[in-house]
Amino acid sequence: MNTYPLHSLSLEEAMKLQFKVVDCITKEFEGHEILTRGDLGVVMGLNKPVTTAKAEKVIARIFDAEACVLVRGAGSAAIRFGLHTMLKCGQKILVHKAPIYNTTATSIEMLGLVPVEADYNDLEEIRRVLKREPDIQGALVQYTRQKMDDRYDMEEVVRAIKETKDIPVLTDDNYAVMKVKKIGIQCGADLSCFSSFKLLGPEGIGIIVGKQKYIEQLVSESYSGGMQTQGHEALDVLHGLVYAPVSLAVQAQVNEECVSRLRAGEIPEVKDAFLANAQSKVLLVEFHKNIAEAVLKEAEKLGAAPNPVGAESKYEMVPMFYRVSGTFRKADPTLEHRMIRINPMRAGADTILDIIKKSVERVRE
């Protein structure tokens, strides 16, 4: 089985990104402001906390964007708001020929958009579909993989779309931000949307970065006090962005070590192991026999988390042993019985392999 995971930042690259985040903070905040919990409310002239406005400028700097806005509803709402500001009800949107992430599919339905599929792994098909459907008004590109064999390059896909037709492109960067060198807008897209919760930040806060004209529209529409991200939440977003790059780079190294050791035969019951973005970059472990469900039950007893909280959130420390993702199950329903996915979170390879080994032994008994 072949997979094409995204290329992760090295530890050295992650450290440089951490330093860039801190440098960007110093460009917008005075020292004493960072040592507070920020302000609250709808400040006259801004209609949001001063701290939040400054944090948004920091995040725009980090990702080389024109503007940023923090929204309520996490990554799903960020995508929903982004699609809303780019497109109108009834308009066609280009999407990848693959199962769409559930909350994104709901957003497309809610907004009355009409999805038109093209295989993003085939740049010529993207061009053909755009020429065949001249009334397509926008495009959505998910950074991480929607199918096991997805191999498309974000920058190439965005370029193929833009060169064929000048339409706005929104990228779902969840599970890719601070793991890869460039996010969607740095690859030529108009808006990048993702969750702060997946970057060690607070629950429920989504991040949209990109073209100022779209951001300004969202800000003007989201004027009520209850929709504002408060100062302490905005600071918590920045706290997460500082520590996420190095943490995620270490996680990537652990993943690679696990694959190497499992493929070397350290646990005989394992048929194969490989990395895939499903949606997080995770370790996929395939067994010779259909023991996946039983292994997951035993793994929880041995300390593995049985389900995500925010998928790499600040609460997730122990490794997560979980069934393969919904999009992968749709592509091949048989995977659920012989394969599991593991996210190391903050664990080391020794801990992960020990849990696999002991779980298999208990199932065998």
For each residue, the residues with C-beta under 8 A, 3 or more apart:
1: 148 272 274 286
2: 149
3: 145 148 149 274 275 276 284
4: 145 149 150 151
5: 8 145 275 276 277 281
6: 143 144 145 176 179 180 277 281
7: 180 181
8: 5 179 180 248 249 252 281
9: 13 14 17 178 179 180 181 245 248 249 252
10: 13 14 249
11: 14 15 246 249 250 253
12: 15 16
13: 9 10 16 17 181 249
14: 9 10 11 17 18 178 245 246 248 249
15: 11 12 18 19 245 246
16: 12 13 19 20
17: 9 13 14 20 21 178 245
18: 14 15 21 22 242 243 245 246
19: 15 16 22 23
20: 16 17 23 24 62
21: 17 18 24 25 58 62 238 241 242 245
22: 18 19 25 26 242
23: 19 20 26 27
24: 20 21 27 28 58 61 62
25: 21 22 28 29 34 58 238 242
26: 22 23 29
27: 23 24 58 61
28: 24 25 54 55 57 58 61
29: 25 26 33 34 54 58
30: 33 34
31: 34 35
32: 35 36
33: 29 30 36 38 51 54
34: 25 29 30 31 235
35: 31 32
36: 32 33 51 235
37: 231 232 235
38: 33 49 51 52 230 231 232 234 235
39: 43 49 50 51 231
40: 49 230 231 232
41: 49 225 228 230
42: 46 47 48 223 225 228
43: 39 46 47 48 49 50
44:
45:
46: 42 43 49 50 53
47: 42 43 219 223 228
48: 42 43 52 53 228 229
49: 38 39 40 41 43 46 52 53 228 229 230 231 234
50: 39 43 46 53 54 231
51: 33 36 38 39 54 55 231 232 234 235
52: 38 48 49 55 56 70 228 229 230 231 233 234
53: 46 48 49 50 56 57
54: 28 29 33 50 51 57 58 234
55: 28 51 52 58 59 70 234 235 237 238
56: 52 53 59 60 67 68 69 70 234
57: 28 53 54 60 61 68
58: 21 24 25 27 28 29 54 55 61 62 238
59: 55 56 62 63 65 68 70 207 209 237 238 241
60: 56 57 63 65 66 67 68 209
61: 24 27 28 57 58 64
62: 20 21 24 58 59 241
63: 59 60 68 183 185 186 192 209
64: 61 185 186
65: 59 60 68 185 192 209 210
66: 60 210 211 212 215
67: 56 60 209 210 211 212 215 216
68: 56 57 59 60 63 65 207 208 209 215
69: 56 208 215 218 219 222
70: 52 55 56 59 196 205 206 207 208 229 233 234 237
71: 77 78 81 205 206 207 208 218 222 227 229
72: 77 204 205 206 227 229
73: 76 77 78 80 81 204 206
74: 77 78 195 196 197 203 204 205 206 310
75: 78 79 172 174 193 194 195 197 198 206 207
76: 73 79 80 103 104 107 195 206
77: 71 72 73 74 80 81 206
78: 71 73 74 75 81 82 193 194 195 206 207 208
79: 75 76 82 83 103 104 107 140 170 172 193 206
80: 73 76 77 83 84 107 110 111
81: 71 73 77 78 84 85 193 206 208 218 222
82: 78 79 85 86 170 191 193 208 210 214 218
83: 79 80 86 87 93 107 108 111 113 138 140 170
84: 80 81 87 111 218
85: 81 82 191 214 217 218
86: 82 83 138 168 170 190 191 214
87: 83 84 91 93 111 113 137 138 168
88: 91 137
89: 111 112 113
90: 112 113 114
91: 87 88 113 114 135 137 138
92: 113 114 115 116 133 135 136 137
93: 83 87 108 113 114 115 116 136 137 138 139 140
94: 115 116 117 118 126 129 130 136 138 139 140 161 167
95: 100 108 115 116 117 118 139 140
96: 100 117 118 119 120 140 141 142 146 150 152
97: 117 118 119 120
98: 146 147 150 327 331
99: 146 147 326 327 330 331
100: 95 96 104 105 108 115 142 146
101: 104 105 142 146 172 279 327
102: 105 106 326
103: 76 79 106 107
104: 76 79 100 101 107 108 140 142 172
105: 100 101 102 108 109
106: 102 103 109 110
107: 76 79 80 83 103 104 110 111
108: 83 93 95 100 104 105 111 113 115 140
109: 105 106 112 113
110: 80 106 107
111: 80 83 84 87 89 107 108
112: 89 90 109
113: 83 87 89 90 91 92 93 108 109
114: 90 91 92 93
115: 92 93 94 95 100 108
116: 92 93 94 95 129 133 136
117: 94 95 96 97 129
118: 94 95 96 97 122 125 126 128 129 130
119: 96 97 122 125 126
120: 96 97 126 141 150 152 157
121: 149 150 151 152
122: 118 119 125 126
123: 126 127 156 157 160
124: 127 128
125: 118 119 122 128 129
126: 94 118 119 120 122 123 129 130 157 160 161 164
127: 123 124 130 131 160 164
128: 118 124 125 131 132
129: 94 116 117 118 125 126 132 133 136
130: 94 118 126 127 133 134 136 161 164 165
131: 127 128 134 164
132: 128 129
133: 92 116 129 130 136
134: 130 131 165
135: 91 92
136: 92 93 94 116 129 130 133 139 165 167
137: 87 88 91 92 93 167 168
138: 83 86 87 91 93 94 167 168 169 170
139: 93 94 95 136 161 167 168 169 170
140: 79 83 93 94 95 96 104 108 169 170 171 172
141: 96 120 154 157 158 161 169 170 171 172 184 189
142: 96 100 101 104 146 171 172
143: 6 154 171 172 173 174 175 176 180 183 184
144: 6 174 175 176 277 278 279 280 281
145: 3 4 5 6 148 150 276 277 278 279
146: 96 98 99 100 101 142 150 327
147: 98 99 150 327 328 331
148: 1 3 145 276 278 328 331 332
149: 2 3 4 121
150: 4 96 98 120 121 145 146 147
151: 4 121
152: 96 120 121 156 157
153: 156 157
154: 141 143 157 158 171 182 184 187
155: 158 159 182 187 188
156: 123 152 153 159 160
157: 120 123 126 141 152 153 154 160 161
158: 141 154 155 161 162 169 171 184 187 188 189
159: 155 156 162 163 187 188
160: 123 126 127 156 157 163 164
161: 94 126 130 139 141 157 158 164 165 167 169
162: 158 159 165 166 167 169 188
163: 159 160
164: 126 127 130 131 160 161
165: 130 134 136 161 162
166: 162
167: 94 136 137 138 139 161 162
168: 86 87 137 138 139 190 191 211 214
169: 138 139 140 141 158 161 162 184 188 189 190 191
170: 79 82 83 86 138 139 140 141 184 189 190 191 192 193
171: 140 141 142 143 154 158 183 184 185 187 189 191 192 193
172: 75 79 101 104 140 141 142 143 184 193 194
173: 143 176 177 183 184 192 193 194
174: 75 143 144 177 193 194 195 198 279
175: 143 144 179 198 277 279 280 281 311 312
176: 6 143 144 173 179 180 183 194 277
177: 173 174 180 183 192 194 198 199
178: 9 14 17 199 241 244 245 248
179: 6 8 9 175 176 248 249 252 281
180: 6 7 8 9 143 176 177 183
181: 7 9 13
182: 154 155 186 187
183: 63 143 171 173 176 177 180 186 187 192 194 209
184: 141 143 154 158 169 170 171 172 173 187 189 191 192
185: 63 64 65 171 188 189 190 191 192 209 210 211
186: 63 64 182 183
187: 154 155 158 159 171 182 183 184
188: 155 158 159 162 169 185
189: 141 158 169 170 171 184 185 192 210
190: 86 168 169 170 185 210 211 214
191: 82 85 86 168 169 170 171 184 185 208 209 210 211 214
192: 63 65 170 171 173 177 183 184 185 189 208 209 210
193: 75 78 79 81 82 170 171 172 173 174 206 207 208
194: 75 78 172 173 174 176 177 183 198 199 206 207
195: 74 75 76 78 174 198 199 201 205 206 207 310
196: 70 74 199 201 202 205 206 207 236 237 240 241
197: 74 75 201 202 203 204 205 310 313 314
198: 75 174 175 177 194 195 310 311 312 313
199: 177 178 194 195 196 237 240 241 244 312
200: 239 240 241 243 244 247 312 313 314
201: 195 196 197 205 236 237 239 240 241 314
202: 196 197 205 233 236 237 240
203: 74 197 310 313
204: 72 73 74 197
205: 70 71 72 74 195 196 197 201 202 229 233 237
206: 70 71 72 73 74 75 76 77 78 79 81 193 194 195 196
207: 59 68 70 71 75 78 193 194 195 196 237
208: 68 69 70 71 78 81 82 191 192 193 215 218
209: 59 60 63 65 67 68 183 185 191 192 215
210: 65 66 67 82 185 189 190 191 192 214 215
211: 66 67 168 185 190 191 214 215
212: 66 67 215 216
213: 216 217
214: 82 85 86 168 190 191 210 211 217 218
215: 66 67 68 69 208 209 210 211 212 218 219
216: 67 212 213 219 220
217: 85 213 214 220 221
218: 69 71 81 82 84 85 208 214 215 221 222
219: 47 69 215 216 222 223
220: 216 217 223
221: 217 218
222: 69 71 81 218 219 227 228
223: 42 47 219 220 227
224: 227 228
225: 41 42 228
226:
227: 71 72 222 223 224
228: 41 42 47 48 49 52 222 224 225
229: 48 49 52 70 71 72 205 233 234 237
230: 38 40 41 49 52 233 234
231: 37 38 39 40 49 50 51 52 234 235
232: 37 38 40 51 235 236
233: 52 70 202 205 229 230 236 237
234: 38 49 51 52 54 55 56 70 229 230 231 237 238
235: 34 36 37 38 51 55 231 232 238 239
236: 196 201 202 232 233 239 240
237: 55 59 70 196 199 201 202 205 207 229 233 234 240 241
238: 21 25 55 58 59 234 235 241 242
239: 200 201 235 236 242 243
240: 196 199 200 201 202 236 237 243 244 314
241: 21 59 62 178 196 199 200 201 237 238 244
242: 18 21 22 25 238 239
243: 18 200 239 240 246 247
244: 178 199 200 240 241 247 248
245: 9 14 15 17 18 21 178 248 249
246: 11 14 15 18 243 249 250
247: 200 243 244 250 251 346
248: 8 9 14 178 179 244 245 251 252 312
249: 8 9 10 11 13 14 179 245 246 252 253
250: 11 246 247 253 254
251: 247 248 254 255 312 343 344 345 346
252: 8 9 179 248 249 255 256 281
253: 11 249 250 256 257
254: 250 251 257 258 344 347 348 349 352
255: 251 252 258 259 275 281 282 283 344
256: 252 253 259 260 275
257: 253 254 260 261 349
258: 254 255 261 262 273 283 342 344 349 352 353
259: 255 256 262 263 273 274 275 283
260: 256 257 263 264
261: 257 258 264 266 349 353
262: 258 259 265 266 267 270 272 273 285 353 356
263: 259 260 272 273
264: 260 261
265: 262 268
266: 261 262 270 353 357
267: 262 270 353 356 357 360
268: 265
269: 287 288 289 291 360 364
270: 262 266 267 273 285 286 287 288 356 360
271: 286 287 288 338
272: 1 262 263 285 286
273: 258 259 262 263 270 283 284 285 286
274: 1 3 259 283 284
275: 3 5 255 256 259 281 282 283 284
276: 3 5 145 148 281 282 284 328 341
277: 5 6 144 145 175 176 280 281 282
278: 144 145 148 282 284 324 325 327 328 341
279: 101 144 145 174 175 311 325 327
280: 144 175 277 311 312 343
281: 5 6 8 144 175 179 252 255 275 276 277
282: 255 275 276 277 278 341 342 343
283: 255 258 259 273 274 275 341 342 343 344 352
284: 3 273 274 275 276 278 324 339 340 341 342
285: 262 270 272 273 339 340 341 342 356
286: 1 270 271 272 273 338 339
287: 269 270 271 290 291 292 295 338 339 360
288: 269 270 271 338
289: 269 338
290: 287 337 338
291: 269 287 294 295 338 360 363
292: 287 295 296 323 336 337 338 339 340
293: 296 297 323 336 337
294: 291 297 298 363
295: 287 291 292 298 299 321 340 356 359 360 363
296: 292 293 299 300 306 321 322 323 340 359
297: 293 294 300 301
298: 294 295 301 302 358 359 362 363
299: 295 296 302 304 306 321 355 356 359
300: 296 297 303 304 305 306 321
301: 297 298 362
302: 298 299 355 358 359
303: 300 318 355
304: 299 300 318 319 320 321 342 355
305: 300 308 309 316 318 319 320 321 345
306: 296 299 300 320 321 322
307: 320 322
308: 305 311 312 313 316 320 322 343
309: 305 313 315 316
310: 74 195 197 198 203 313 314 315 316
311: 175 198 279 280 308 316 343
312: 175 198 199 200 248 251 280 308 316 343 345
313: 197 198 200 203 308 309 310 316
314: 197 200 201 240 310
315: 309 310
316: 305 308 309 310 311 312 313 320 343 345 346
317: 345 346 347
318: 303 304 305 345 346 347
319: 304 305 342 343 344 345 347 351 352 355
320: 304 305 306 307 308 316 342 343 345
321: 295 296 299 300 304 305 306 340 341 342 355 359
322: 296 306 307 308 340 341 342 343
323: 292 293 296 329 336 340 341
324: 278 284 328 329 335 336 339 340 341
325: 278 279 328 329 341
326: 99 102 329 330
327: 98 99 101 146 147 278 279 330 331
328: 147 148 276 278 324 325 331 332 335
329: 323 324 325 326 332 333 335 336
330: 99 326 327 333
331: 98 99 147 148 327 328
332: 148 328 329 335
333: 329 330 336
334: 337 338
335: 324 328 329 332 338 339
336: 292 293 323 324 329 333 339
337: 290 292 293 334
338: 271 286 287 288 289 290 291 292 334 335
339: 284 285 286 287 292 324 335 336
340: 284 285 292 295 296 321 322 323 324
341: 276 278 282 283 284 285 321 322 323 324 325
342: 258 282 283 284 285 304 319 320 321 322 352 356
343: 251 280 282 283 308 311 312 316 319 320 322
344: 251 254 255 258 283 319 347 348 349 352
345: 251 305 312 316 317 318 319 320
346: 247 251 316 317 318
347: 254 317 318 319 344 351 352
348: 254 344 351 352
349: 254 257 258 261 344 352 353
350: 353 354
351: 319 347 348 354 355
352: 254 258 283 319 342 344 347 348 349 355 356
353: 258 261 262 266 267 349 350 356 357
354: 350 351 357 358
355: 299 302 303 304 319 321 351 352 358 359
356: 262 267 270 285 295 299 342 352 353 359 360
357: 266 267 353 354 360 361
358: 298 302 354 355 361 362
359: 295 296 298 299 302 321 355 356 362 363
360: 267 269 270 287 291 295 356 357 363 364
361: 357 358 364 365
362: 298 301 358 359 365
363: 291 294 295 298 359 360
364: 269 360 361
365: 361 362
